[in-house]
């Protein structure tokens, strides 16, 4: 039989049982659609988390105090990071572009009859650039204002709206813990980060925060920005060595601080995201396998029902490979059509999830290609046995079959 004749006969066989063929195709549609939509959810979640992390700055090392030991058990945070540590890092460690000492805490902020309780961050003028904050209105505070402990503040957009509504807060005076601060700028929105909303805070000079607001002589953290091509691991080692020396830590004693490498954190998040996507895709792939088993079941039923037809075809000259090709084409057509429709269903489902929920989805062409290839492979794999069984039928026995 000619190839096109085989395809024509196969299509006629499928159309002869439309409902049964549709249900077999539906299993593949659901499987492929589930794979694509789940991979889109996983990729979107990974991209969203990475975007939130990179929005808070790149090439960063974050130094935080360690835990205070008490009777062999950690009990609270040590108070051992000083402004002098930050100055020593920027002065002595190679490939460090800038540092920002950070203090802070929750505080009540008032303006006229409005008030809110939010995070107040005391830091240096370098903090905004390091953390990728942009000024929407007004200006940032200067290093000169930081040095003299000026009472100036930059508000996040959520804080500004809570206190001032639609009015411009720049130039106005607010009270932070009962102390007057002049608003010099408002930040552009970044979006809620889940564990922390950078849009709902006030940023003030760390000198004013330490001496006037919180009465502290130690820092909550030291943010370090490295050069673009710098090896963050080497900068981390040099910083640790410097802090151990300045803190006079013996060689056999553990560090009294922790250094977090943002590049390592991003890589960890990426690895978790990839694992999450593989898990979702694998779970959805089970439905695709179930769809393939459905195709095999349908094809086995078709072989049984068309036993006499197979016998007639063999009696008039059809070869085993012709019969094999006919039934294999039927299986591949069902799985291929299901794969194409499944891609559309998966893309539609991903878009629906994104519009109906807060989760962003990301449809990748590679996932669609893999799903299509896998659906075609399912058709071939699960169609081979029924097709082979049909090809091996004895024509005489097939003609006797009732």
Secondary structure, DSSP 8 states (H G I E B T S, - for coil): --HHHHHHHHHHHHHHTHHHHHHHHHHHHHHHHHHHHHHHHHHHHHHHHHHHHHHT-SSEEEEEE-EEEETTEEEEE-----HHHHHHHHHHSTTEEEEEEEEEEEEEEEETTEEEEEEEEEE-THHHHHTT--EEEE----HHHHHTT--EEEE-HHHHHHHHTTS--TT-EEEETTEEEEEEEEE----B-SS-BTTSEEEEEHHHIIIIIS--SS-SEEEEEE-TT--HHHHHHHHHHHHHHHTT--TTS--SEEEEEHHHHHHHHHHHHHHHHHHHHHHHHHHHHHHHHHHHHHHHHHHHHTHHHHHHHHHTT--HHHHHHHHHHHHHHHHHHHHHHHHHHHHHHHHHHHHHSS------HHHHHHHHHHHHHHHHHHHHHHHHHHHT--HHHHHH--
